[in-house]
Amino acid sequence: MNIKRIIILTLIIFITACNSNDEYNYTQTKESLSPSSDSYNSEEKLRKMSDLVVPNDFNYNSIIEKEVIVDISTYSTEKAHLSIYSRFSINDNGNYIPDLNSRILSTPLDNGKATLNFYVNDIQANTLAEIWFYDGKDPIQHQFTPLENSWIW
């Protein structure tokens, strides 16, 4: 029975200690966030959401639909695969090196052709498209800019 009393007493002390510490931190944070009379400029007016002006044609959607049209049939109709990457770097030779973890989409080409629709965010930087051939040739690479609505290659 003594052990139960000791455990209950210890828990009560622990909970009380934690609670008083939380109240202290809350009060301290609240005081540090309130403007002091020295730093508060009475001429400054606090802005409200209703003060904001947004043009009627403003687009709140941050997702943009892109279309990529690939036609390399004049170059090759061999079995090939298209991948599009959002991140890549350029090596010393001027070749693109894709970040394989940033692949947006991937699809096989049908007789050297493919048309795909996909979505990217509106802050997407340049994008790398890469076509690999199954016979071991070096890939064909092309960089697209976000300003292009359709990516025709």
C-alpha positions as CSV (number, residue, x, y, z in Angstrom):
1,M,0.0,0.0,0.0
2,N,2.9,2.4,0.7
3,I,4.3,1.9,-2.8
4,K,1.0,3.0,-4.3
5,R,0.9,6.1,-2.2
6,I,4.5,7.0,-3.1
7,I,3.8,6.5,-6.8
8,I,0.6,8.6,-6.6
9,L,2.4,11.4,-4.6
10,T,5.3,11.4,-7.1
11,L,2.9,11.7,-10.1
12,I,1.0,14.6,-8.4
13,I,4.3,16.4,-7.8
14,F,5.4,15.7,-11.4
15,I,2.2,16.9,-13.0
16,T,2.1,20.1,-10.8
17,A,5.7,20.9,-11.7
18,C,5.1,20.5,-15.4
19,N,1.9,22.5,-15.3
20,S,3.5,25.5,-13.5
21,N,6.4,25.5,-16.0
22,D,4.0,25.6,-18.9
23,E,2.2,28.6,-17.4
24,Y,5.4,30.4,-17.0
25,N,6.5,29.8,-20.6
26,Y,3.1,30.9,-21.9
27,T,3.2,34.1,-19.9
28,Q,6.8,34.8,-21.0
29,T,5.9,34.2,-24.7
30,K,2.8,36.3,-24.5
31,E,4.7,39.2,-22.9
32,S,7.5,39.1,-25.5
33,L,5.1,39.1,-28.4
34,S,3.1,42.2,-27.2
35,P,4.4,45.5,-28.6
36,S,6.2,47.7,-26.1
37,S,5.3,51.3,-25.8
38,D,8.7,52.3,-27.0
39,S,8.8,50.3,-30.2
40,Y,5.1,50.7,-31.1
41,N,4.6,53.4,-33.7
42,S,1.1,54.8,-33.4
43,E,1.1,56.0,-37.0
44,E,1.4,52.5,-38.3
45,K,-1.9,51.0,-39.2
46,L,-2.5,47.2,-38.9
47,R,-3.5,45.7,-42.2
48,K,-6.6,43.5,-42.5
49,M,-7.4,40.9,-45.1
50,S,-10.2,43.3,-46.4
51,D,-7.5,45.9,-47.2
52,L,-5.9,43.6,-49.8
53,V,-6.6,44.2,-53.5
54,V,-6.4,41.3,-55.9
55,P,-7.0,41.6,-59.6
56,N,-10.1,39.9,-60.9
57,D,-8.1,37.7,-63.3
58,F,-5.7,36.5,-60.6
59,N,-5.2,32.8,-60.7
60,Y,-5.0,31.2,-57.3
61,N,-4.2,27.8,-58.7
62,S,-0.6,26.8,-58.4
63,I,-0.8,23.8,-60.6
64,I,-0.3,24.1,-64.3
65,E,-1.2,21.5,-66.9
66,K,1.5,20.8,-69.4
67,E,1.5,18.8,-72.6
68,V,4.5,17.1,-74.1
69,I,4.4,16.0,-77.7
70,V,7.4,13.8,-78.8
71,D,7.9,12.8,-82.4
72,I,11.3,11.4,-83.2
73,S,10.0,9.1,-85.9
74,T,12.2,10.8,-88.5
75,Y,15.2,10.1,-86.3
76,S,14.3,6.6,-85.1
77,T,11.3,4.3,-84.7
78,E,13.3,1.8,-82.5
79,K,12.0,0.8,-79.1
80,A,12.7,3.8,-76.8
81,H,11.6,5.2,-73.4
82,L,10.8,8.8,-72.4
83,S,11.5,10.2,-68.9
84,I,10.9,13.8,-67.7
85,Y,12.8,15.1,-64.6
86,S,12.3,18.2,-62.5
87,R,15.9,18.4,-61.2
88,F,19.1,17.9,-63.1
89,S,22.7,19.2,-63.4
90,I,25.1,19.8,-66.2
91,N,28.5,18.1,-66.2
92,D,31.8,19.5,-67.6
93,N,31.1,18.1,-71.1
94,G,27.7,20.0,-71.2
95,N,25.6,16.9,-70.9
96,Y,22.6,16.8,-68.6
97,I,22.6,14.5,-65.6
98,P,19.1,13.9,-64.2
99,D,18.3,13.5,-60.6
100,L,16.6,10.1,-60.9
101,N,14.5,10.7,-57.8
102,S,12.9,13.8,-59.4
103,R,11.3,11.9,-62.3
104,I,7.9,13.4,-63.1
105,L,6.8,10.8,-65.6
106,S,8.0,7.9,-67.7
107,T,6.5,6.2,-70.7
108,P,7.6,4.1,-73.7
109,L,7.5,5.6,-77.2
110,D,5.3,4.0,-79.8
111,N,7.1,4.1,-83.1
112,G,9.0,7.2,-81.9
113,K,5.9,9.1,-80.8
114,A,4.2,10.0,-77.6
115,T,1.8,12.6,-76.3
116,L,1.3,13.1,-72.6
117,N,-0.5,15.5,-70.3
118,F,0.7,16.0,-66.8
119,Y,0.7,18.6,-64.0
120,V,3.5,20.7,-62.5
121,N,3.6,23.4,-59.9
122,D,3.9,27.0,-61.2
123,I,7.3,27.5,-59.6
124,Q,8.8,24.6,-61.5
125,A,12.1,25.5,-63.0
126,N,13.4,24.1,-66.3
127,T,12.6,20.5,-66.9
128,L,14.7,17.8,-68.6
129,A,13.3,15.3,-71.1
130,E,15.4,12.3,-71.9
131,I,14.8,9.5,-74.4
132,W,16.6,6.2,-73.9
133,F,17.0,3.6,-76.5
134,Y,17.1,-0.1,-75.6
135,D,20.1,-0.8,-77.9
136,G,22.5,1.2,-75.7
137,K,22.8,4.4,-77.7
138,D,23.3,7.6,-75.7
139,P,20.1,9.2,-74.7
140,I,18.5,12.2,-76.5
141,Q,18.1,15.0,-74.1
142,H,16.1,18.3,-74.3
143,Q,15.6,21.0,-71.7
144,F,12.2,22.7,-71.6
145,T,11.3,26.0,-69.9
146,P,8.2,26.6,-67.8
147,L,7.1,29.4,-70.1
148,E,6.3,26.9,-72.8
149,N,2.6,25.8,-72.7
150,S,3.2,22.8,-75.0
151,W,6.5,21.0,-75.1
152,I,7.0,19.8,-78.7
153,W,10.0,17.8,-79.5
